[in-house]
């Protein structure tokens, strides 16, 4: 399976999503490759460098693939050697973004519930996503993942309600599991770890629940 973590906005948790999904799958016994497609921040590559320096196990192969031309072929070529590829995407609508979507078995759209601007950018992404599917005449399953979620905040609950409306309008799934606003996520990415390897039990359960939902969705394809 090839899972992409993609959004046209920075700061929503694309790298947090990608690295934690990759680490959780690796601990489930999958042979995993993490693909960094963000040629500016290269967050996945930096995360992998810290992971290798600390010699965390299991080792997760991480490669950078940044050019739109030949992107799909390069990703598919990597896939021959792995059970799962996780793609960390750039924070904007770049030429490589459409290639990332087309290469994916499942698309995960991390969303931080910060306000109206985030919903506007979600809508722009969904329009582009719809155009890509229409141009190819195929359907690529996509799921929203709420990140940095605080259920006690009225703003976040209202945001979730509005996100459900977008999901229904565009035929997008909304994962029941979500990443709550926890320090553990930021600490782990800086150490080259996933929270599955950390001492925050609640965060571990969140990531495991997200990955289990994605695996169930993939099995239905």
C-alpha positions in Angstrom: 0.0 0.0 0.0 1.1 3.6 -0.7 -0.2 6.2 1.8 0.3 9.9 1.2 0.1 12.6 3.9 -0.8 15.7 2.0 -2.2 19.2 2.4 -1.7 22.5 0.7 -1.1 24.2 4.1 1.9 24.1 6.3 1.7 23.4 10.0 -1.1 20.9 9.9 1.0 17.9 10.8 1.8 16.2 7.5 5.2 15.0 8.7 3.8 14.1 12.1 1.2 12.0 10.3 3.7 10.4 7.9 6.4 9.5 10.4 4.0 8.1 13.0 2.1 6.0 10.4 5.4 4.7 9.1 6.7 3.9 12.6 3.5 2.2 13.7 3.4 0.0 10.5 7.1 -0.9 11.0 6.3 -2.1 14.6 3.4 -4.1 13.2 5.9 -6.0 11.1 5.5 -4.2 7.8 8.6 -3.5 5.7 8.2 0.3 5.4 9.8 3.0 3.2 9.2 6.7 4.0 9.3 9.0 0.9 10.1 12.7 1.5 8.6 14.7 -1.3 9.0 18.1 0.3 12.1 19.7 -1.3 12.1 22.7 1.0 11.8 21.6 4.6 12.8 17.9 4.0 11.3 17.1 7.4 11.1 13.4 6.8 14.7 13.2 5.8 15.8 15.2 8.9 13.6 12.9 11.1 15.2 9.8 9.6 18.7 11.3 10.1 18.0 11.7 13.8 16.5 8.2 14.0 19.5 6.6 12.4 21.9 8.6 14.6 20.1 7.2 17.7 19.9 3.8 16.1 16.2 3.4 16.8 14.8 0.1 15.8 13.2 -0.9 13.5 15.1 1.0 10.9 12.9 2.8 8.4 14.4 3.4 5.0 13.8 7.0 4.0 14.4 8.4 0.5 13.9 11.8 -1.1 11.9 12.0 -4.3 11.3 15.6 -5.3 11.0 15.9 -9.1 7.5 15.7 -10.6 8.9 14.1 -13.8 9.3 10.4 -13.1 7.9 10.7 -9.6 5.3 8.0 -10.0 7.8 5.6 -11.6 10.3 6.3 -8.8 7.7 5.6 -6.1 6.4 2.5 -7.8 10.0 1.3 -8.2 10.6 1.6 -4.5 7.3 -0.1 -3.7 8.6 -3.3 -5.3 10.9 -3.8 -2.3 8.5 -2.8 0.5 5.1 -3.7 2.0 4.2 0.0 2.6 5.3 3.4 1.3 4.4 6.5 3.2 4.8 9.8 1.3 5.4 13.1 3.2 4.2 15.9 0.9 5.1 19.6 0.4 2.8 22.3 2.0 1.5 23.8 -1.2 0.0 22.9 -4.6 3.2 22.1 -6.4 3.5 20.1 -9.7 4.6 17.1 -7.6 1.4 17.2 -5.5 -0.8 15.8 -8.2 1.8 13.0 -8.8 1.7 12.2 -5.1 -2.1 11.7 -5.2 -1.9 9.6 -8.4 0.7 7.4 -6.9 -1.3 6.7 -3.7 -3.5 3.8 -2.7 -4.9 6.0 0.1 -4.6 9.7 0.7 -4.6 11.1 4.3 -5.3 14.8 4.6 -4.2 16.1 8.0 -6.2 19.1 9.2 -5.5 21.3 12.2 -8.8 22.8 13.5 -7.7 26.4 13.7 -10.4 28.3 11.9 -12.1 29.4 8.7 -8.8 29.9 6.8 -8.0 26.2 7.3 -11.4 25.2 5.9 -10.9 27.5 2.9 -7.6 25.7 2.1 -9.3 22.3 2.6 -11.9 23.3 0.1 -9.2 24.4 -2.4 -7.4 21.1 -1.9 -10.7 19.1 -2.5 -11.4 21.0 -5.7 -7.9 20.1 -7.0 -8.3 16.5 -5.8 -11.6 16.2 -7.6 -10.0 17.6 -10.8 -7.1 15.1 -10.6 -9.5 12.2 -10.2 -11.8 13.4 -13.0 -8.8 13.8 -15.4 -7.7 10.2 -14.7 -11.2 8.7 -14.6 -10.4 6.9 -11.4 -11.1 7.2 -7.7 -8.4 7.4 -5.0 -9.8 7.0 -1.5 -9.0 9.9 0.8 -9.5 10.5 4.5 -9.4 13.6 6.7 -7.3 13.2 9.9 -7.9 15.8 12.6 -4.6 16.8 14.2 -3.9 18.9 17.3 -7.5 18.3 18.3 -8.8 19.7 21.6 -12.3 18.2 22.2 -13.0 20.7 25.1 -12.8 23.7 22.7 -16.1 24.8 21.1 -14.0 26.0 18.1 -12.6 22.5 17.5 -16.0 20.8 17.8 -17.6 23.3 15.4 -14.6 22.9 13.0 -15.2 19.1 13.0 -18.9 19.6 12.2 -17.9 21.8 9.2 -15.3 19.3 8.1 -17.9 16.6 8.0 -19.9 18.7 5.6 -17.0 19.0 3.3 -16.3 15.2 3.6 -19.9 14.4 2.6 -19.9 16.9 -0.2 -16.8 15.6 -1.8 -17.0 11.9 -0.9 -14.1 12.1 1.5 -13.8 9.9 4.6 -13.2 11.3 8.1 -11.2 9.1 10.4 -12.8 8.4 13.7 -9.4 8.3 15.3 -7.5 11.6 15.6 -4.3 13.0 17.0 -5.0 15.2 20.0 -2.9 18.2 21.0 -0.1 16.5 22.8 3.5 17.5 23.5 4.6 13.9 22.7 4.1 14.4 19.0 6.5 17.3 18.8 9.0 15.7 21.1 9.1 12.5 19.1 9.6 14.0 15.7 12.6 15.9 17.0 14.1 12.6 18.3 13.5 10.5 15.2 10.8 8.5 16.9 7.2 7.7 16.6 4.9 8.0 19.6 4.4 4.2 19.4 7.9 4.1 20.8 7.4 6.8 23.4 6.1 6.7 27.0 2.7 8.4 26.3 0.2 5.6 26.3 -2.7 7.7 25.1 -0.8 9.0 22.1 0.3 5.4 21.3 -3.4 4.4 21.3 -4.3 7.3 19.0 -1.7 6.4 16.4 -2.5 2.8 16.5 -6.2 3.6 16.1 -5.5 5.7 13.0 -3.3 3.1 11.4 -5.8 0.3 12.1 -8.5 2.4 10.4 -6.3 2.9 7.4 -5.4 -0.8 7.2 -9.1 -1.6 7.3 -9.8 0.9 4.5 -7.0 -0.5 2.4 -8.3 -4.1 2.8 -11.6 -3.0 1.3 -10.0 -1.7 -1.9 
